[in-house]
Amino acid sequence: MSVKLVRFSSSLLALTTIIAHPTFADEDFHHSGNRHVLLISIDGMHALDLQNCVAAKTCPNLAALTESGINYTRTSTSKPSDSYPGLMAIVTGGTPKLVGAYYDVAYDRVLAPPAADTGNGVLHGSCSVGRPNGTRTEYEEGVDLDQTKLNGGSAAYAPTDGGIKSIDPNRLVRDPFNSCKPVYPWNFIRANTIFGVIHRAGGYTAWSDKHPVYAAVSGPTGTSVPSNVDDFYGPEINSNLLALPGVKTATGLDCSKIPNDNGGDWTGDFDNVKCYDQLKVNAVLNQIHGKSHLGTSTAPVPTIFGLNFQAVSVGQKLIEKGVKGGYEDAAGTPTATMLGEIKFVDAAVGQFVTALKQTRLVDSTTVIITAKHGQSPMDTHRFFPIPGSSGANGTPPTGILGPSFLPDSELNQIGPTEDDVSLLWLKPGTSTTDAVSLLETNATQAGIGQILYGPSIETMFNAPGLPSQGGDPRTPDIVVLPNVGVVYTGSTKKQAEHGGFAPDDTNVMLLVSNPSIHARTLTTFVETAQVAPTILKLLGLDPRSLDAVRKEGTAVLPGFQGTESFEN
């Protein structure tokens, strides 16, 4: 082991511990019996959703995987439970404290605004070299060249392709301690990932997700290329709808014409989102068959590969023309539309298993299915929007604090980081205790359940502040956890959200399946962050290669902690 000092900007970590990375060849995988990991995030899928659909026999493919897998029913996502920190937990094994990813839209007290306005409204600004600046950070569709295009607006891509060439570097925040260069998504992350470890060890890596910026799964490279991911596919989910000739979903929906051309994006309709997800499903199917994600060239079957599904998350939140997704009751009984999303995802999982059998890879591939986040509230009778569609239900925390306490970018640019949580970064020199006092006075109006600040923040995150003062530039000053069911929205098209710390947000499914695994259900508390070291263990690599394992003590999942790849 060697310790190497690395000069980062003061917004990043100053010390990186580098250990020798083991390497492997094909024969090493044959020896271990496990050569591939197919990692799947069914965004929004609770442990209860899996339990209910297995019991009701409405998800036969997922049920079949539980018969040769370990089902962890008390699994927690990251906190906050946003997609961005949720994904980073799965692939790094780390918390936001280490990784530095709190939300796809957040704040950094050191970084500088982008050189050009983002598509979602983070305004451009100046960058003073060698000085802390402070800016809203955005790592979602707004940094695409053209977020209205499925391919992100890059002329290098076919209409249904998408990837890192769609990222506009002029729309990325900049690092004043690195010559004001743009901070690419993978370099924004402060910890390495399984993709980096596996790639460095000689494995072929691939991933498919909802935005081009989610190539962040690569982890830091120090360059403008996420070189730890060999085959990345990121069609933009928030783009305009597009007919998809030749695409048919796993449940038989024809996508050669837009199922419901409502003028929105792919998340605005229960069927449109299935067509979008099927693009990523087809990419993984191509990879299983030894091709690139579009199937246009041959490629190795990836050592680590997978995708996220959006269908269940959309099904949980969406209200479309009076038709509600979500659940009928507090027991998690899905509505008909919600059940349709689960059946689609289950059928797609069935396509993966069929392809693995066709290619004789089923025995040497472990399938891991979890979720970046849950969704709250499951009991839609508890849904209480603030400010609400009529504007009469109250005021969110940002509205209570206003410009006296909050930076302009948190109020008048892309918008506040508020879903069913409120993350608050205060103006420099502003009193945190005064801000908390104002929130306490208006707690009923804001539907506040709990306020975290000071010591209660520091039990899970670094202290907020500038590095020169011993603080972390990315940690919020205040985290507001609203009452169960409160969502800070005025939209009439949603009935749930994620991001918060509530059980419905954080308790998600986690299933690890392979024909060699003795089926069982474990109720031991685990976290999605434990997926990362477990994957390395399964592939015969050292989990300590991950920064999160060494620095935060992230453990391999129960059932895989012995010397063998599988414990029967």
C-alpha positions as CSV (number, residue, x, y, z in Angstrom):
1,M,0.0,0.0,0.0
2,S,1.1,3.5,-0.7
3,V,-0.3,6.9,0.3
4,K,-0.2,9.6,-2.3
5,L,-0.9,13.3,-1.7
6,V,-3.0,14.7,-4.5
7,R,-3.6,18.5,-5.0
8,F,-7.3,18.9,-5.5
9,S,-9.4,22.1,-5.4
10,S,-10.4,22.9,-1.8
11,S,-13.8,21.7,-2.7
12,L,-12.5,18.1,-3.0
13,L,-10.7,15.8,-0.8
14,A,-7.0,16.6,-0.1
15,L,-5.8,13.0,0.6
16,T,-6.4,9.9,-1.5
17,T,-5.3,6.5,-0.3
18,I,-4.3,4.3,-3.2
19,I,-3.9,0.6,-2.8
20,A,-2.8,-2.0,-5.3
21,H,-5.7,-3.1,-7.5
22,P,-5.9,-6.8,-8.2
23,T,-6.2,-7.9,-11.8
24,F,-7.9,-10.8,-13.3
25,A,-8.2,-12.8,-16.6
26,D,-11.0,-15.0,-17.9
27,E,-9.6,-18.0,-16.2
28,D,-9.9,-16.3,-12.8
29,F,-13.6,-15.8,-13.3
30,H,-14.0,-19.4,-14.3
31,H,-12.2,-20.3,-11.1
32,S,-14.6,-18.3,-9.0
33,G,-17.6,-19.4,-11.0
34,N,-18.8,-15.8,-11.3
35,R,-17.7,-13.8,-14.3
36,H,-20.4,-11.2,-14.7
37,V,-22.7,-9.0,-12.6
38,L,-25.9,-7.6,-14.0
39,L,-26.8,-4.6,-11.8
40,I,-30.4,-3.3,-12.0
41,S,-32.0,-0.3,-10.3
42,I,-35.8,-0.4,-10.4
43,D,-36.1,3.2,-9.2
44,G,-38.8,3.5,-6.6
45,M,-39.3,-0.2,-6.0
46,H,-39.9,-0.8,-2.3
47,A,-39.2,-4.1,-0.5
48,L,-43.0,-4.1,0.0
49,D,-43.6,-3.9,-3.8
50,L,-41.5,-7.0,-4.3
51,Q,-43.2,-8.9,-1.5
52,N,-46.7,-8.0,-2.7
53,C,-46.1,-8.8,-6.4
54,V,-44.5,-12.2,-5.5
55,A,-47.5,-13.0,-3.2
56,A,-50.0,-12.0,-5.9
57,K,-48.1,-13.9,-8.6
58,T,-47.9,-10.7,-10.8
59,C,-44.1,-10.7,-11.2
60,P,-43.2,-14.3,-12.1
61,N,-39.7,-13.4,-13.3
62,L,-38.7,-11.5,-10.2
63,A,-40.3,-14.3,-8.1
64,A,-38.2,-16.9,-10.0
65,L,-35.0,-15.0,-9.1
66,T,-36.0,-15.0,-5.4
67,E,-35.9,-18.8,-5.6
68,S,-32.2,-18.7,-6.2
69,G,-31.3,-15.5,-4.3
70,I,-31.0,-13.6,-1.1
71,N,-33.8,-11.2,-0.5
72,Y,-32.9,-8.4,1.9
73,T,-36.2,-6.8,3.2
74,R,-34.7,-4.1,5.5
75,T,-32.6,-2.3,2.9
76,S,-32.0,1.5,3.1
77,T,-31.0,3.8,0.4
78,S,-28.7,6.8,0.8
79,K,-29.9,9.8,2.8
80,P,-30.9,12.0,1.0
81,S,-32.7,9.5,-1.2
82,D,-32.4,11.3,-4.4
83,S,-31.4,9.5,-7.6
84,Y,-27.9,11.0,-7.7
85,P,-26.7,10.1,-4.2
86,G,-28.7,6.9,-4.5
87,L,-26.9,5.8,-7.6
88,M,-23.5,6.9,-6.1
89,A,-24.1,4.9,-3.0
90,I,-24.7,1.7,-5.1
91,V,-21.6,2.1,-7.2
92,T,-19.2,3.7,-4.7
93,G,-20.3,2.2,-1.4
94,G,-20.2,5.7,0.1
95,T,-22.4,8.2,1.7
96,P,-22.8,11.8,0.6
97,K,-20.3,12.7,3.3
98,L,-17.6,10.9,1.4
99,V,-18.8,11.1,-2.2
100,G,-20.0,14.8,-2.1
101,A,-23.2,14.1,-4.0
102,Y,-26.3,15.3,-2.1
103,Y,-28.8,15.9,-4.9
104,D,-28.7,16.3,-8.7
105,V,-29.3,20.0,-8.0
106,A,-27.3,21.1,-5.0
107,Y,-24.8,23.8,-3.9
108,D,-21.0,24.1,-3.5
109,R,-19.4,27.0,-1.6
110,V,-16.2,26.8,-3.6
111,L,-17.0,26.0,-7.2
112,A,-18.0,28.7,-9.7
113,P,-21.0,29.1,-11.9
114,P,-20.9,27.7,-15.5
115,A,-19.7,29.8,-18.4
116,A,-23.2,29.5,-20.0
117,D,-26.7,29.2,-18.6
118,T,-27.9,25.7,-18.2
119,G,-31.1,24.5,-19.8
120,N,-32.9,24.5,-16.5
121,G,-31.7,27.9,-15.4
122,V,-28.5,27.9,-13.4
123,L,-27.2,31.2,-14.6
124,H,-23.6,31.7,-15.9
125,G,-21.2,33.8,-13.8
126,S,-17.6,34.7,-13.3
127,C,-14.9,32.4,-11.9
128,S,-12.2,33.9,-9.8
129,V,-9.1,31.7,-9.9
130,G,-7.7,30.6,-6.5
131,R,-10.7,31.9,-4.6
132,P,-13.9,30.2,-3.3
133,N,-16.8,31.3,-5.4
134,G,-20.1,29.5,-4.6
135,T,-22.7,28.2,-7.0
136,R,-25.7,26.0,-7.6
137,T,-24.6,22.7,-9.0
138,E,-26.6,20.8,-11.6
139,Y,-26.0,17.3,-12.8
140,E,-29.2,16.4,-14.8
141,E,-30.7,17.2,-18.2
142,G,-30.0,21.0,-18.0
143,V,-26.3,20.4,-18.9
144,D,-27.2,18.6,-22.2
145,L,-26.4,20.3,-25.5
146,D,-30.1,20.1,-26.2
147,Q,-32.3,18.6,-23.5
148,T,-35.3,18.4,-25.9
149,K,-33.5,15.7,-27.9
150,L,-33.4,12.0,-26.9
151,N,-29.7,11.9,-27.9
152,G,-29.0,15.0,-25.9
153,G,-28.4,17.1,-29.0
154,S,-25.0,15.7,-30.1
155,A,-24.6,15.4,-33.9
156,A,-22.3,12.5,-33.2
157,Y,-25.2,10.3,-32.1
158,A,-28.1,8.7,-33.9
159,P,-31.6,9.9,-32.8
160,T,-32.0,7.1,-30.3
161,D,-28.4,7.1,-29.0
162,G,-27.0,9.3,-26.2
163,G,-24.0,9.6,-24.1
164,I,-21.2,11.9,-22.9
165,K,-20.8,13.7,-26.2
166,S,-24.2,15.3,-25.3
167,I,-22.8,17.1,-22.3
168,D,-22.1,20.8,-22.9
169,P,-18.9,21.6,-21.0
170,N,-19.9,25.3,-21.0
171,R,-22.9,24.4,-18.8
172,L,-20.8,22.7,-16.2
173,V,-19.8,24.4,-13.0
174,R,-16.1,25.3,-12.8
175,D,-13.3,24.7,-10.4
176,P,-11.5,27.9,-9.3
177,F,-8.6,25.8,-7.9
178,N,-8.1,24.0,-11.3
179,S,-7.8,27.0,-13.6
180,C,-11.6,27.4,-13.7
181,K,-12.0,24.3,-15.8
182,P,-15.4,22.6,-16.0
183,V,-16.1,19.9,-13.5
184,Y,-17.3,16.9,-15.4
185,P,-19.8,14.7,-13.6
186,W,-17.3,11.8,-13.0
187,N,-14.8,14.2,-11.5
188,F,-17.4,15.9,-9.3
189,I,-17.5,12.5,-7.4
190,R,-15.0,12.3,-4.5
191,A,-14.7,8.5,-4.3
192,N,-13.8,5.8,-6.8
193,T,-16.5,3.3,-8.1
194,I,-16.8,-0.3,-8.9
195,F,-16.5,0.6,-12.5
196,G,-13.1,2.1,-11.9
197,V,-11.9,-0.9,-9.9
198,I,-13.1,-3.4,-12.4
199,H,-11.9,-1.5,-15.4
200,R,-8.5,-1.1,-13.9
201,A,-8.4,-4.8,-13.2
202,G,-9.0,-5.6,-16.8
203,G,-12.7,-6.0,-16.9
204,Y,-15.1,-4.6,-19.5
205,T,-17.7,-2.3,-18.1
206,A,-21.0,-0.9,-19.3
207,W,-23.9,1.1,-17.9
208,S,-27.2,2.6,-19.1
209,D,-29.1,5.4,-17.3
210,K,-31.5,8.3,-17.7
211,H,-29.2,11.3,-18.3
212,P,-25.8,11.6,-20.1
213,V,-24.3,13.0,-16.9
214,Y,-24.9,9.7,-15.2
215,A,-21.7,8.6,-16.8
216,A,-20.6,9.7,-13.3
217,V,-20.6,6.0,-12.5
218,S,-17.1,6.0,-13.9
219,G,-15.8,7.8,-10.9
220,P,-12.9,10.3,-11.1
221,T,-10.6,10.2,-14.1
222,G,-9.1,13.7,-13.9
223,T,-10.0,14.1,-17.6
224,S,-12.9,15.0,-19.8
225,V,-13.6,11.4,-20.5
226,P,-15.2,8.8,-18.1
227,S,-12.7,6.2,-19.2
228,N,-13.7,3.6,-16.5
229,V,-17.0,2.9,-18.5
230,D,-16.3,1.2,-21.8
231,D,-19.9,1.3,-23.1
232,F,-22.1,4.0,-21.7
233,Y,-25.7,4.7,-22.9
234,G,-27.6,7.7,-21.6
235,P,-30.7,8.6,-23.7
236,E,-32.2,11.8,-22.1
237,I,-35.5,10.9,-20.3
238,N,-36.6,14.5,-20.1
239,S,-36.4,15.0,-23.8
240,N,-39.3,15.5,-26.2
241,L,-41.2,12.3,-27.3
242,L,-40.0,10.5,-30.4
243,A,-41.4,7.5,-32.3
244,L,-39.2,4.5,-32.0
245,P,-39.5,2.3,-35.1
246,G,-38.9,-1.4,-34.4
247,V,-39.1,-1.0,-30.6
248,K,-41.6,-3.1,-28.8
249,T,-41.7,-3.3,-25.0
250,A,-41.4,-6.6,-23.1
251,T,-45.1,-6.6,-22.5
252,G,-45.9,-6.1,-26.2
253,L,-46.5,-2.3,-26.5
254,D,-45.6,-1.0,-30.0
255,C,-43.4,2.0,-29.7
256,S,-43.1,2.7,-33.5
257,K,-45.6,5.4,-32.8
258,I,-45.8,7.5,-29.6
259,P,-48.3,5.7,-27.3
260,N,-49.7,9.0,-26.0
261,D,-48.3,12.2,-27.7
262,N,-49.3,14.6,-25.0
263,G,-46.5,17.1,-25.8
264,G,-44.5,16.3,-22.6
265,D,-41.4,14.2,-22.0
266,W,-41.1,10.5,-21.4
267,T,-42.1,10.8,-17.7
268,G,-45.5,12.3,-18.4
269,D,-47.4,9.1,-19.5
270,F,-47.7,5.6,-18.1
271,D,-46.9,4.0,-21.5
272,N,-44.4,6.4,-22.9
273,V,-42.0,5.7,-20.1
274,K,-42.1,2.0,-20.9
275,C,-41.0,2.7,-24.4
276,Y,-38.1,4.8,-23.1
277,D,-37.0,2.2,-20.6
278,Q,-37.2,-0.5,-23.4
279,L,-34.4,1.4,-25.2
280,K,-32.1,0.7,-22.2
281,V,-33.4,-2.9,-21.9
282,N,-32.5,-3.5,-25.6
283,A,-29.0,-2.0,-24.9
284,V,-28.4,-4.6,-22.1
285,L,-29.8,-7.4,-24.3
286,N,-27.3,-6.4,-27.0
287,Q,-24.5,-6.5,-24.5
288,I,-25.5,-9.9,-23.2
289,H,-25.2,-11.1,-26.8
290,G,-21.7,-9.7,-27.2
291,K,-22.5,-6.4,-28.9
292,S,-22.3,-2.7,-28.2
293,H,-25.4,-1.0,-26.7
294,L,-26.9,-0.3,-30.1
295,G,-26.0,-3.7,-31.5
296,T,-23.9,-2.2,-34.3
297,S,-20.6,-3.8,-33.4
298,T,-19.2,-6.8,-31.5
299,A,-17.9,-6.2,-28.0
300,P,-17.0,-8.4,-24.9
301,V,-19.9,-9.3,-22.6
302,P,-19.3,-6.8,-19.8
303,T,-17.9,-7.9,-16.5
304,I,-20.2,-5.3,-14.8
305,F,-23.2,-3.9,-16.6
306,G,-26.8,-2.9,-16.1
307,L,-29.4,-0.1,-16.2
308,N,-32.0,1.8,-14.2
309,F,-35.7,1.5,-14.8
310,Q,-37.9,4.7,-14.6
311,A,-41.3,3.0,-15.1
312,V,-42.1,2.1,-11.5
313,S,-41.0,5.6,-10.2
314,V,-43.2,7.3,-12.8
315,G,-46.1,4.9,-12.0
316,Q,-45.9,5.8,-8.3
317,K,-45.9,9.5,-8.8
318,L,-48.0,10.3,-11.8
319,I,-51.5,11.6,-12.1
320,E,-52.4,11.8,-15.8
321,K,-55.7,13.3,-16.9
322,G,-57.3,12.2,-13.6
323,V,-55.9,8.6,-13.8
324,K,-53.7,7.9,-10.7
325,G,-50.8,5.6,-10.4
326,G,-49.4,4.7,-7.0
327,Y,-51.3,2.6,-4.5
328,E,-54.8,1.9,-3.4
329,D,-54.0,1.7,0.3
330,A,-51.4,1.8,3.0
331,A,-50.7,-1.9,2.5
332,G,-49.2,-1.1,-0.9
333,T,-51.8,-2.5,-3.2
334,P,-50.9,-1.1,-6.6
335,T,-53.5,0.6,-8.8
336,A,-54.1,-0.9,-12.2
337,T,-51.7,1.6,-13.8
338,M,-49.0,1.0,-11.2
339,L,-49.3,-2.7,-11.6
340,G,-48.8,-2.3,-15.3
341,E,-45.5,-0.6,-14.7
342,I,-44.4,-3.5,-12.4
343,K,-45.5,-6.1,-14.9
344,F,-43.5,-4.3,-17.6
345,V,-40.3,-4.3,-15.5
346,D,-40.8,-7.9,-14.5
347,A,-41.2,-8.9,-18.2
348,A,-38.0,-7.0,-19.1
349,V,-36.1,-8.8,-16.3
350,G,-37.5,-12.0,-17.9
351,Q,-35.9,-10.9,-21.2
352,F,-32.5,-10.6,-19.5
353,V,-32.8,-14.1,-17.9
354,T,-33.8,-15.6,-21.3
355,A,-30.8,-13.9,-23.0
356,L,-28.4,-15.2,-20.3
357,K,-29.7,-18.7,-20.8
358,Q,-29.4,-18.4,-24.6
359,T,-25.8,-17.3,-24.3
360,R,-25.0,-19.9,-21.6
361,L,-24.1,-17.1,-19.2
362,V,-26.8,-17.7,-16.6
363,D,-24.6,-19.7,-14.2
364,S,-21.7,-17.3,-14.4
365,T,-23.8,-14.1,-14.0
366,T,-25.1,-12.8,-10.7
367,V,-28.1,-10.6,-11.0
368,I,-28.4,-7.8,-8.4
369,I,-31.7,-5.8,-8.3
370,T,-32.2,-2.8,-6.0
371,A,-33.3,0.8,-6.3
372,K,-31.7,4.2,-6.0
373,H,-34.7,5.4,-4.0
374,G,-38.2,4.7,-2.9
375,Q,-41.2,7.0,-3.0
376,S,-43.3,8.7,-0.4
377,P,-46.1,8.5,0.6
378,M,-47.2,5.0,-0.4
379,D,-50.5,5.7,1.3
380,T,-51.7,8.4,-1.1
381,H,-54.4,9.5,1.5
382,R,-51.4,11.0,3.4
383,F,-50.3,13.1,0.4
384,F,-50.2,16.8,1.4
385,P,-48.7,19.2,-1.1
386,I,-47.1,22.4,0.0
387,P,-47.8,25.0,-1.3
388,G,-50.5,22.9,-3.0
389,S,-52.2,23.5,-6.3
390,S,-54.3,26.3,-4.8
391,G,-51.4,27.9,-3.0
392,A,-53.4,27.7,0.2
393,N,-51.7,24.8,2.0
394,G,-48.7,26.5,3.4
395,T,-45.2,27.7,2.5
396,P,-42.1,25.5,1.9
397,P,-39.0,26.2,4.0
398,T,-37.3,28.2,1.2
399,G,-40.3,30.5,1.1
400,I,-40.1,31.0,4.8
401,L,-36.4,31.9,4.8
402,G,-36.4,33.8,1.5
403,P,-33.7,36.1,0.2
404,S,-32.6,37.2,3.7
405,F,-31.1,33.8,4.4
406,L,-30.7,32.0,1.0
407,P,-28.4,32.6,-1.9
408,D,-30.1,34.1,-5.0
409,S,-29.4,30.9,-7.0
410,E,-31.4,28.9,-4.5
411,L,-34.4,31.0,-5.0
412,N,-34.4,32.6,-8.5
413,Q,-32.5,30.2,-10.7
414,I,-33.1,26.5,-11.2
415,G,-35.2,26.4,-8.0
416,P,-34.8,25.0,-4.5
417,T,-33.7,21.5,-3.6
418,E,-37.1,20.5,-2.2
419,D,-39.1,17.4,-2.9
420,D,-40.2,15.5,0.3
421,V,-37.1,17.0,1.9
422,S,-35.6,20.5,2.0
423,L,-31.9,21.0,1.7
424,L,-30.8,24.5,2.6
425,W,-27.5,26.2,2.0
426,L,-27.4,29.7,3.6
427,K,-25.7,32.9,2.5
428,P,-22.2,33.4,3.9
429,G,-22.3,35.1,7.2
430,T,-25.9,34.2,7.9
431,S,-26.9,32.8,11.3
432,T,-27.9,29.2,11.1
433,T,-29.6,29.4,14.5
434,D,-31.6,32.5,13.4
435,A,-32.7,30.6,10.3
436,V,-33.7,27.5,12.3
437,S,-35.6,29.7,14.8
438,L,-37.6,31.2,11.9
439,L,-38.4,27.7,10.6
440,E,-39.4,26.6,14.1
441,T,-41.8,29.5,14.4
442,N,-43.4,28.6,11.1
443,A,-43.2,24.8,11.4
444,T,-46.9,24.2,11.0
445,Q,-47.1,26.3,7.8
446,A,-44.2,24.4,6.3
447,G,-45.3,20.9,7.5
448,I,-42.0,20.4,9.3
449,G,-41.4,17.2,11.1
450,Q,-37.7,17.5,12.1
451,I,-34.9,20.0,11.5
452,L,-31.3,18.9,11.3
453,Y,-28.5,21.4,11.8
454,G,-25.3,21.7,13.7
455,P,-24.4,18.6,15.7
456,S,-27.4,16.7,14.2
457,I,-26.0,17.3,10.7
458,E,-22.5,16.3,11.7
459,T,-23.6,12.9,13.0
460,M,-24.0,11.8,9.3
461,F,-22.2,14.5,7.2
462,N,-19.1,16.7,7.4
463,A,-19.6,20.1,9.0
464,P,-20.8,22.6,6.5
465,G,-18.5,25.5,5.5
466,L,-15.4,26.5,3.6
467,P,-12.4,24.1,3.6
468,S,-10.2,26.9,5.0
469,Q,-12.5,26.9,8.1
470,G,-12.5,23.1,8.4
471,G,-15.9,22.7,6.6
472,D,-17.2,20.8,3.7
473,P,-18.4,23.1,0.9
474,R,-21.2,20.8,-0.2
475,T,-22.9,19.9,3.1
476,P,-26.2,21.7,3.6
477,D,-26.5,24.1,6.6
478,I,-30.0,22.8,7.3
479,V,-31.9,19.7,6.4
480,V,-35.7,19.9,6.9
481,L,-37.6,16.6,7.1
482,P,-41.3,17.3,6.6
483,N,-44.2,15.3,8.1
484,V,-45.0,12.1,6.4
485,G,-46.9,12.7,3.2
486,V,-45.8,16.4,2.8
487,V,-44.3,17.1,-0.6
488,Y,-43.1,20.5,-1.5
489,T,-44.9,20.9,-4.8
490,G,-47.6,22.9,-6.5
491,S,-47.9,20.3,-9.3
492,T,-51.3,18.7,-9.9
493,K,-49.5,15.8,-11.8
494,K,-47.8,14.1,-8.9
495,Q,-48.9,12.4,-5.7
496,A,-45.5,11.3,-4.2
497,E,-41.9,12.2,-4.3
498,H,-38.5,11.0,-3.1
499,G,-35.4,12.6,-1.5
500,G,-36.4,12.4,2.1
501,F,-35.4,10.1,5.0
502,A,-38.8,8.5,5.6
503,P,-39.2,4.7,5.4
504,D,-41.2,5.0,2.2
505,D,-38.3,6.9,0.7
506,T,-35.5,4.7,1.9
507,N,-36.7,1.1,2.3
508,V,-36.2,-0.5,-1.1
509,M,-35.9,-4.0,-2.5
510,L,-32.5,-5.7,-2.7
511,L,-32.2,-9.1,-4.3
512,V,-28.9,-10.9,-5.1
513,S,-29.6,-14.0,-7.4
514,N,-27.5,-16.7,-9.0
515,P,-28.3,-20.4,-9.5
516,S,-25.6,-21.2,-6.9
517,I,-27.2,-19.2,-4.1
518,H,-29.3,-20.9,-1.5
519,A,-32.6,-19.0,-1.4
520,R,-33.5,-17.1,1.8
521,T,-34.9,-13.9,3.1
522,L,-32.8,-11.8,5.5
523,T,-34.3,-9.2,7.8
524,T,-30.9,-7.9,9.0
525,F,-30.6,-4.1,8.3
526,V,-28.5,-3.4,5.3
527,E,-27.8,-0.5,3.0
528,T,-27.7,-0.2,-0.8
529,A,-24.1,1.1,-0.3
530,Q,-23.1,-2.5,0.5
531,V,-23.9,-3.6,-3.0
532,A,-20.6,-2.1,-4.3
533,P,-18.1,-4.1,-2.1
534,T,-20.3,-7.2,-2.6
535,I,-19.9,-6.9,-6.3
536,L,-16.1,-6.8,-6.0
537,K,-16.2,-9.8,-3.7
538,L,-18.3,-11.8,-6.1
539,L,-15.8,-11.0,-8.9
540,G,-12.8,-12.1,-6.8
541,L,-11.6,-8.5,-6.3
542,D,-10.7,-6.8,-3.1
543,P,-13.5,-4.7,-1.6
544,R,-10.8,-2.6,0.0
545,S,-10.0,-1.2,-3.4
546,L,-13.0,1.1,-2.8
547,D,-12.4,4.4,-1.0
548,A,-15.7,3.9,0.8
549,V,-14.7,0.6,2.3
550,R,-11.5,2.0,3.7
551,K,-12.8,5.3,4.8
552,E,-16.4,4.6,5.9
553,G,-16.1,0.9,6.7
554,T,-18.8,-0.2,4.2
555,A,-19.3,-4.0,4.6
556,V,-20.0,-6.7,2.2
557,L,-23.6,-7.9,2.4
558,P,-24.5,-10.7,4.8
559,G,-24.3,-14.0,3.0
560,F,-21.2,-13.0,1.0
561,Q,-18.7,-12.2,3.7
562,G,-16.9,-15.6,3.7
563,T,-14.0,-16.6,1.6
564,E,-16.1,-18.2,-1.1
565,S,-18.0,-16.2,-3.8
566,F,-21.3,-17.7,-2.5
567,E,-22.3,-18.9,0.9
568,N,-24.8,-21.8,0.7
